[in-house]
Amino acid sequence: MSLDADIAENLNAVRARIGAAARRAGRQPDEITLIAVSKTFGTDHVRAAWDAGQPDFGENKVQEALQKISETPDIPIRWHLIGHLQTNKARRAALPFRCIHSVDSLELLRKIDDAAVEGGATPDILVQVDLAGETAKFGAPADAARRVVDAALGCRAARLAGLMLLPPWSDDQEQTRPWFARLRELREAWIAGGVPRDGLRHLSMGMSHDFEAAVEEGATMVRVGTAIFGKRTPATVTGA
């Protein structure tokens, strides 16, 4: 089977699983945005997914994403930055990405907003919340994340759009399900506490191994790579 056919088949299977999970939770499938995580894969994979009807793509590293963006000027992809963003890379990220999922500090938020103002961009931002206190992962603890959320409501150009979560790893999605539920509950508590619902409309959570549980628990964005593109190969682009 060709690359195009493989990716199209995989996308159809993932979309069907998202739809089934949504219906189990009494939700509409079109409430969930599928983000195809193309990190380490070349633009041939990106184009194949685009041709199969996939408009949203996620990248972990700014430099790798910028190369792919430069190689796909003819297609209006919606690019998402889903990996950790260093503050010294904020200026480079503010303009090309439709959404930045990994904002976890006031300093990073300010730098993104400043760059967006200067560049005339209005990126959506998600605040990455660390609910498990894992030292090997990024994200802000809930109290600090709430401060970032409150500050984001006053941004001049960047637009608060929701929350993101990377739960502790498990290949059993029933083990990650409680973390997804906790993020949803935190979002609802903050809305009850005065945060505008539109500013927290998105929950970015769930990957190839657990996106169905995430959808059932309220995810509006799922970040799926392996289930679409297959096993990862070493990245051809260096940098972050």
Secondary structure, 3 states (H helix, E strand, C coil): CCHHHHHHHHHHHHHHHHHHHHHHCCCCHHHCEEEEECCCCCHHHHHHHHHCCCCEEEECCHHHHHHHHHHCCCCCCEEEECCCCCHHHHHHHHCCCCEEEEECCHHHHHHHHHHHHHHCCCCEEEEEECCCCCCCCCCECHHHHHHHHHHHCCCCCCEEEEEEECCCCCCCHHHHHHHHHHHHHHHHHHHHCCCCHHHHCEEECCCCCCHHHHHHCCCCEEEECHHHHCCCCCCCCCCC
